[in-house]
Amino acid sequence: MPAGWRPIELTMCDAPALAPQEIEAALDHPVGAPPLEVLAASRSHAVIAIDDVTRPTRTAPIVARIVDRLVAAGLRTDAITVVVATGAHRTATPGDIKLKVGELADRVRVISHDPVGGVAETGVALAGRSVQVSREFLAADLRIGICGVMPHPFAGFSGGGKIVLPGLADLDAVVRSHKYALMGFGGGFELAGNRFRSDMERAVREIGIDWTVNVAMNSRCETAAVVAGDLVEAHRAAASRARDIGCTARPSRMLDALVVNAYPKDSELLQVEAALVAVRAGMLAWLEPDAPVVLLGACPDGLGSHQLFGPGGRLFRRPGPMAYLGGRTLHVVSPATRADADRSVFWHGYPYHENWDACTRALAPSLPAKAAIGVAASGPLHVPCGSRPAPVDAATLPVEER
């Protein structure tokens, strides 16, 4: 930082990475469901759904442990399929599969979800219309989901049933699930009373999923907590751990600017807004009235791809100013901004910078000489302690969603 600026690290409570034997112990003691080996003993075909490369969950070691348990219970490896739950994201590439499944991809069948051609009717409704779900998932008589649990803008926390809806759903159902985001913040980090989560979990329960593995991460994106078992009970326990790990205390003084790193949701520009969940949910109260917010995103995949919110997507709209920022300036720092010249992600009034030095030069004239700069290093994982979400301004929503 420029001379005179005082960085104030906004640290999470954090947690150490689990040792392999601790992960095994978590799988041995599921919450609200029988042991996996008991379930597998009477089944013939298993599907394991995992989140995709835009989610930072280190799924490969857990998938390997699950497969070992299924084989020990009597299933053949050719009766086990891993489905990458892409939702409306791009199709998983061989490189993505290597990252998310590891060497196991050479032993078991791994496919990427197809939300258009790879789905079948369930007869279960979400938002008044029947949901279609992965044909591979529905064909299995043992259905398992593995996913990360982290703060989410309208589901409270990700994970649990979201691996199916929207992860394995048809594109129309994905649209309906994401419209909950357009209708409001969904209650911040609170799960009780969250309309999307209750509707989604009811539908997933009816569709059927036998076992879930929910993973909470530490600030280095290591697996810090694992809770296996029931669709809802295991998710709630994992969300509680994610909240504790991410808990971030208010700084001792007001901040002149806030820098939020989008790691570990920084694979593409279309994902980095996840780092602003904590800003909206409480960190704004830590800032001086006109203090700017800076969002950092490495974005090795550039702009990225999203069939709903990306350019040409079903729910794409030209972005406007974020009402909850209250007129504050948002600076976006990423080499991927070069690929977003048409301003498809952030409002044209928010300055874009290709690197940090360019950003500091732009910030300097508006900041005091000894500016206090808050830094949230793992933005999407932070949970402001004792926070409540900023209210949603309905006037900023599309007319049809008000």
C-alpha positions, 0 to 999 in steps of 0.5 A: 500500500502507499506510504502512510496507509494503514492496513487493518486485517479483518481476520476470520476466527478461522480453523485448522485443516482437518487431518485425514483421520478426522475426515474419516471420523466425520464420515463414520458419524453421519447426522440424521441418517444411517451410515453410508455402508448401511445404505449401500448394502441394499443398493446397486447403482450409486451417483455422487454429485459434486459441486463444480470448479467455480466452487472451491470445495476440495472434493477429490479426497472426499469422493475417493473416501466415499467410493472406497466405502461404496466398494467395501459395501459391495458396489462395483466401480462400474456401478458408481457415477460422479456427476459434476453439478454445474447448474447454469455454469459451463460444462466441466472440462477434463481439467476441471474434472481432474481438479475436482475428482483427482486420479479417481477419474481414471477408475470411475465414470465422471460426467458433467451435468447437462441442464438442457439435454440430460434431464428428466421429469420428476413431478416435483414442483418448485415455484409452481412448476415441475422440476427436471433433474439429471437423468443420471441422478434419477436413475441411481438407487443411491444418491449422494451429494458433496458440496461446500458450505459458505455464505450465499446471497439468497440461500443463507449458506450454500450446500445441502440440497443446492447440489440438486437444485439448482446444481442438477436441475433443468435450465428453467428450474435454475431460472426459477431458483435464481429469481429468489435472488432478484426478489431480495437478499433472502435474510442474510446468513439466517437459515430459519425462515429463508424462503428459497431454502425451505422451498428448495429443500422440500422439493429435493426431499421429494425428489430424493437424496440419500446422503450429503457431505457438507464441507466448511472451509478455512481462510486457505480454502482447506477442509476445516469441517465435514458434516455428513448425513441428512439433507437438512440436519447435516447442512445446518450443522455444517453452516453453523461451523462455517459461520463460526469459522468465518466470524469476523469482528468489527475493527476498533476504528472506522475504516477509510476504505475496505478491500475485499478479496474474492478468493476463493470464489475468484475463478471468473469475473462472473463469480466475484460478487460473492465476496460482497455478501459480507459487505452487504451483511454488516461490513458497510457499518464499519466504514466512514460515510463516503469510504470506497469499497475495493473488490479484488479478483484474480479471475484466471478464467477471465469473464467466465460463463453463466447461462443466466447472468452472463451476456446473452443469458436468460436473466441478463440485464445491464448492471446498475449501481448497487443500492446497498452501497448507498452511493459509495464507489466500488473499485473492481481490480482484475485482469479480467476487466479487460474482457468485460469492456461491455460492462456485463458484470458491474455498473459502468459508473464503478471504476475498473482497474487491471492491477492494484497499482492503478487502483491505488493511484485512483484512490489516493486523491480521495483518501486521507494521508493516513488512511485506515484500510480494512482488508478482508483476505478471503471475502466470500468466507467472512461473516461479520459477527452479530451482523444483519443484512442491509435492506433491499431497495425494491426500486432497484429490482426489475419491474416484473420482480418487485 
